[in-house]
Amino acid sequence: MKGVLHLGKVAGIKIEVHWTFTLLLIWVVYLDIRRGGDLNSALMNVSLILFLFLCVVLHELGHALTARKFNIGTRKITLLPIGGVASLEKMPEKPRQELLVALAGPAVNVVIALLLLLVVPLGTYLSMEADKLETLLTTPNFSTLLFYLLIANIMLVAFNMIPAFPMDGGRVLRALLAFKMNRARATEIAATLGQTLAVVFFILGLFFNPFLVLIALFIFIGAYGENQMVKQTTLLEGHLVKDAMLTQITTVSPDYTMEQIIDLLLASTEKDFVVVENNQIAGTIYHKEIINRSKDRKLLVRDFMNTGFYAMKEDGRLTEFFEVAARQKQRFFPVIDQAGALVGAIDMTNVSEFLLIKNTLAQ
């Protein structure tokens, strides 16, 4: 994701914040000034946001570290104005595992809220008269900050447990349904409920709070995307990589020049190529890199080919393609047989065409 600030790593997981997060801080300060606040109140509100997003990071780490227990890695955690996103390599397909991963995030906020209850005199606040409580809570100090942080964590739990994708509650609902039915049907039910709630949020947002419109769009798109992804995976189940791979591919030598590669590019529909030397895969070259380096017509393939390529096995599960593509951040892979010999290639376009045909036949 472009426009991010890298904050470092926790447990080997990159933590980054998107540039739009600064807009949230500016908006908070603006609202405080508009209400007649001073420097102290502005600093307290900014501090509250920063502490809250620390809780969000811990929330996402709950997901990530629980997923790690099931051998699922997390590439990064990104902070956005509407919350955090843990980029897991995949979601567990077993209902019990998905249930634990989905609940791990909110569980972290529950623990934080319980710890805050040890120092926040909630009973005292609730027993106070309304005007005195309002005066107390508008006074910028550390106790007030802790109180709002407690309330915020409780709201985080409630918000995330809404049974709508991509909220944790949507994944919890799917996991529970998947104990009784297949994953595709469970996803369809959870996604439909999520999209219905999104429409309700959208309508409420138009009348009461524009921020709800943004949340509605986030939920609707997330629910739709999750449903489509699971449908695709279901169509690929039972198929092997060799069922969808390209068998008529053009291989190139490391000694080919850029001029020769461009001629190949223009003479066919192939965009990416496997580099072969002495009957062994030496690397891959991708369309984007060819275009970026195309001015140097004398450049040799060996000088810009990717030698850190990943090769898929022809008898591997086709459902693994999307996982590998996400993990490797590539759309094109050589395919090898059990002996390690090149037998073809597979890319996103061909898999999409395979899905299109399977979907048509399933109708």
C-alpha positions in Angstrom: 0.0 0.0 0.0 1.4 3.4 -1.0 1.7 6.4 1.3 2.4 4.5 4.5 4.8 5.2 7.4 6.6 2.1 8.7 6.6 2.0 12.5 8.7 -1.1 12.9 8.0 -4.7 13.6 6.4 -6.6 16.5 6.9 -10.4 16.6 8.2 -10.2 13.1 5.1 -8.5 11.8 5.5 -5.1 10.1 3.4 -2.3 11.6 2.5 0.7 9.3 0.2 3.6 9.4 -1.5 4.9 6.3 -1.1 8.6 5.5 -4.9 9.2 5.8 -4.5 8.5 9.6 -3.1 12.1 9.9 -6.5 13.4 8.5 -8.2 11.8 11.5 -5.9 13.6 13.9 -6.4 16.9 12.1 -10.2 16.4 12.2 -10.1 15.7 15.9 -8.2 18.9 16.6 -10.5 20.9 14.4 -13.6 19.6 16.2 -12.0 20.4 19.6 -11.2 24.0 18.5 -14.6 24.4 17.1 -16.1 23.4 20.4 -14.0 26.1 22.1 -11.3 23.8 23.4 -7.8 24.8 24.3 -4.3 23.3 23.8 -4.8 20.9 26.8 -8.1 19.5 25.5 -6.6 19.2 22.0 -3.6 17.3 23.3 -5.9 15.0 25.4 -8.0 14.1 22.3 -5.0 13.4 20.2 -3.5 11.3 23.0 -6.8 9.4 23.2 -6.7 8.6 19.5 -3.1 7.5 19.7 -3.7 5.2 22.7 -6.9 3.9 21.1 -4.9 2.9 18.0 -2.3 1.3 20.2 -5.2 -0.9 21.4 -6.2 -1.5 17.7 -2.6 -2.7 17.0 -2.9 -5.1 20.0 -6.3 -6.2 18.7 -4.8 -7.0 15.3 -1.8 -8.7 16.9 -4.3 -10.9 18.7 -5.6 -12.1 15.3 -2.1 -12.5 13.9 -0.5 -14.4 16.7 -3.4 -16.7 17.0 -3.3 -17.4 13.3 0.4 -18.1 13.7 -0.6 -21.0 16.0 -2.2 -22.6 12.9 0.8 -21.9 10.7 -0.7 -18.9 9.0 1.6 -15.9 8.7 0.8 -12.2 8.7 2.5 -9.9 6.3 1.7 -6.6 8.0 -0.7 -4.6 10.1 -1.9 -1.4 8.6 -3.6 1.4 10.6 -6.3 3.3 8.8 -8.7 6.1 10.0 -11.5 3.5 10.4 -9.3 1.0 12.3 -6.6 -1.6 11.6 -6.2 -4.4 9.1 -4.0 -7.5 9.7 -2.9 -8.9 6.3 -3.1 -12.6 7.0 -1.8 -14.9 4.3 -5.2 -16.6 4.5 -8.1 -17.2 6.9 -8.2 -20.7 8.4 -10.7 -22.9 6.6 -11.5 -25.1 9.6 -14.4 -23.6 11.6 -12.8 -24.0 15.0 -9.6 -22.3 13.9 -11.4 -19.4 12.2 -13.5 -19.0 15.3 -10.5 -18.7 17.5 -8.7 -16.3 15.2 -11.8 -14.1 14.8 -12.4 -14.0 18.6 -8.7 -13.3 19.5 -8.9 -9.6 18.5 -12.0 -8.6 20.5 -10.7 -10.8 23.4 -7.6 -8.5 23.6 -9.9 -5.4 23.9 -11.9 -7.2 26.6 -8.7 -7.8 28.6 -7.7 -4.2 28.1 -11.1 -3.0 29.4 -10.9 -5.3 32.4 -7.4 -3.9 33.3 -8.7 -0.3 32.9 -11.6 -1.2 35.2 -9.0 -1.8 38.0 -8.0 1.9 37.9 -11.0 3.7 36.5 -13.6 4.4 39.3 -16.5 3.6 37.0 -19.0 3.1 39.9 -18.2 6.6 41.2 -18.8 8.1 37.7 -22.1 6.3 37.3 -23.3 7.5 40.7 -22.6 11.2 40.1 -25.2 13.7 39.0 -25.3 14.4 35.3 -24.0 18.0 35.4 -21.1 17.1 37.7 -20.2 14.1 35.6 -20.2 16.3 32.4 -17.9 18.8 34.1 -15.5 16.1 35.2 -15.3 14.3 31.9 -14.7 17.6 30.0 -11.7 18.3 32.2 -8.5 17.2 30.3 -6.5 15.0 32.7 -5.1 11.5 32.9 -8.1 10.0 34.7 -10.5 11.3 32.1 -8.2 9.8 29.4 -8.4 6.4 31.0 -12.2 6.6 31.3 -12.6 7.4 27.6 -10.1 4.7 26.7 -12.2 2.2 28.7 -15.4 3.2 26.9 -13.6 3.1 23.5 -12.4 -0.5 24.1 -15.9 -1.6 25.1 -17.2 0.1 21.9 -14.4 -1.6 19.8 -15.6 -5.0 21.1 -19.3 -4.2 20.3 -18.5 -2.8 16.9 -16.2 -5.6 15.8 -18.7 -8.2 16.9 -21.3 -6.9 14.4 -22.1 -10.1 12.4 -21.0 -8.6 9.1 -17.9 -9.2 6.9 -15.2 -8.0 7.2 -15.9 -7.5 10.9 -14.8 -10.1 13.3 -18.4 -10.8 14.1 -19.0 -11.8 10.5 -16.2 -14.3 10.7 -17.5 -15.7 14.0 -20.9 -16.1 12.4 -19.5 -18.0 9.4 -17.4 -20.2 11.7 -20.4 -21.1 13.8 -22.5 -21.8 10.7 -19.7 -23.8 9.1 -20.0 -26.4 11.9 -23.4 -27.3 10.5 -23.0 -26.6 6.7 -20.4 -26.2 4.0 -18.1 -23.1 4.1 -19.6 -21.6 0.8 -23.1 -21.7 2.1 -22.0 -20.3 5.5 -20.2 -17.5 3.8 -23.2 -16.6 1.6 -25.5 -16.3 4.7 -23.0 -14.2 6.7 -22.2 -12.0 3.6 -25.9 -11.4 2.9 -26.5 -10.4 6.5 -23.4 -8.1 6.3 -24.6 -6.4 3.2 -28.1 -6.0 4.7 -26.6 -4.3 7.7 -24.4 -2.2 5.5 -27.6 -0.8 3.7 -29.1 0.0 7.1 -25.9 1.8 8.1 -25.9 3.7 4.8 -29.4 5.0 5.3 -28.7 6.0 8.9 -25.5 7.7 7.8 -27.4 9.9 5.3 -29.6 11.2 8.0 -27.4 11.2 11.2 -23.7 10.7 10.7 -21.8 10.7 7.3 -19.1 8.5 9.0 -21.6 5.7 9.0 -21.8 5.9 5.2 -18.0 5.2 5.0 -18.4 2.2 7.4 -21.4 1.0 5.3 -19.4 1.0 2.1 -16.5 -0.8 3.9 -18.8 -3.5 5.2 -20.7 -3.9 1.9 -17.6 -4.2 -0.3 -15.9 -6.5 2.3 -18.9 -8.8 2.5 -19.2 -9.0 -1.3 -15.5 -9.6 -1.8 -15.4 -12.4 0.9 -18.4 -14.1 -0.7 -16.9 -14.0 -4.2 -13.5 -15.3 -3.0 -15.0 -18.3 -1.2 -17.2 -19.1 -4.3 -14.0 -19.0 -6.4 -12.2 -21.3 -4.0 -15.1 -23.7 -3.9 -15.1 -23.9 -7.7 -11.3 -24.7 -7.6 -11.6 -27.4 -5.0 -10.6 -30.9 -6.3 -8.6 -29.4 -9.2 -4.9 -29.5 -9.6 -2.5 -26.9 -10.9 -2.0 -28.8 -14.1 -5.8 -28.5 -14.8 -5.5 -24.8 -15.4 -1.8 -24.3 -16.3 -0.5 -22.9 -19.6 1.3 -25.7 -21.5 2.2 -23.8 -24.7 4.6 -21.2 -23.3 7.6 -19.5 -24.8 10.9 -19.9 -22.8 13.8 -17.5 -23.2 17.5 -17.7 -22.7 19.4 -15.5 -20.2 21.4 -14.3 -23.2 18.4 -12.9 -25.0 18.5 -9.1 -25.4 15.7 -6.7 -24.5 15.1 -6.2 -28.2 14.4 -9.9 -28.6 12.1 -10.0 -25.6 10.1 -7.0 -27.0 9.7 -8.8 -30.3 8.3 -11.8 -28.5 6.0 -9.6 -26.5 4.6 -8.0 -29.6 4.3 -11.2 -31.5 2.1 -13.1 -29.1 -0.3 -12.6 -26.2 2.3 -13.7 -23.6 3.3 -11.1 -21.1 5.6 -13.0 -18.8 8.3 -15.5 -19.6 10.3 -18.3 -18.0 14.0 -18.1 -18.4 15.7 -21.5 -19.1 19.4 -22.3 -19.2 20.8 -25.8 -19.6 17.3 -27.3 -19.4 16.9 -25.8 -16.0 14.7 -22.8 -14.8 17.0 -19.9 -14.3 14.5 -17.2 -13.5 11.4 -15.4 -14.7 10.8 -12.0 -16.3 7.6 -10.1 -15.8 5.7 -7.7 -18.1 6.1 -4.7 -15.8 9.8 -5.1 -15.6 10.1 -5.5 -19.4 8.2 -2.3 -19.9 10.2 -0.4 -17.3 13.5 -1.5 -18.8 12.5 -1.4 -22.5 14.6 1.6 -23.4 17.8 -0.3 -23.0 17.4 -2.6 -26.1 20.8 -4.2 -25.5 20.1 -5.2 -22.0 20.5 -9.0 -21.4 17.8 -11.0 -19.7 20.3 -12.4 -17.2 20.8 -8.8 -15.9 17.2 -8.2 -14.9 15.5 -11.6 -14.6 14.0 -12.6 -11.2 16.1 -15.4 -9.8 14.1 -15.6 -6.6 11.1 -17.1 -8.3 8.6 -19.5 -6.9 7.6 -22.6 -8.9 4.3 -24.4 -8.4 4.0 -28.2 -8.7 1.7 -29.5 -11.3 0.1 -31.9 -8.8 -0.4 -29.2 -6.2 -3.9 -28.0 -5.3 -5.2 -25.3 -7.5 -6.8 -23.6 -4.5 -3.3 -22.8 -3.3 -2.7 -20.5 -6.3 -4.3 -17.4 -4.8 -2.5 -18.0 -1.5 0.8 -18.2 -3.3 0.0 -15.2 -5.4 -0.8 -13.1 -2.4 2.3 -14.3 -0.5 4.7 -13.9 -3.4 3.0 -10.7 -4.7 3.2 -12.2 -8.2 0.6 -13.3 -10.8 2.8 -15.6 -12.9 4.6 -18.8 -11.9 6.5 -21.6 -13.6 5.0 -25.1 -13.1 7.2 -28.1 -12.5 6.7 -31.9 -12.3 7.8 -34.2 -9.5 11.3 -34.3 -11.0 11.6 -30.5 -11.0 11.4 -30.2 -14.8 9.5 -27.3 -16.4 6.1 -28.4 -17.7 4.3 -25.1 -18.1 3.3 -21.9 -16.3 0.2 -20.6 -14.5 -1.0 -17.0 -14.2 -3.9 -15.0 -12.8 -5.5 -14.6 -16.3 -5.6 -18.3 -17.0 -6.9 -19.2 -13.6 -9.6 -16.5 -14.0 -10.6 -18.0 -17.4 -10.7 -21.5 -15.7 -13.0 -20.1 -13.0 -15.2 -18.5 -15.7 -15.7 -21.8 -17.5 -16.3 -23.7 -14.3 -18.9 -21.1 -13.2 -20.6 -21.3 -16.5 -20.8 -25.1 -16.4 -22.1 -25.0 -12.8 -25.1 -22.9 -13.8 
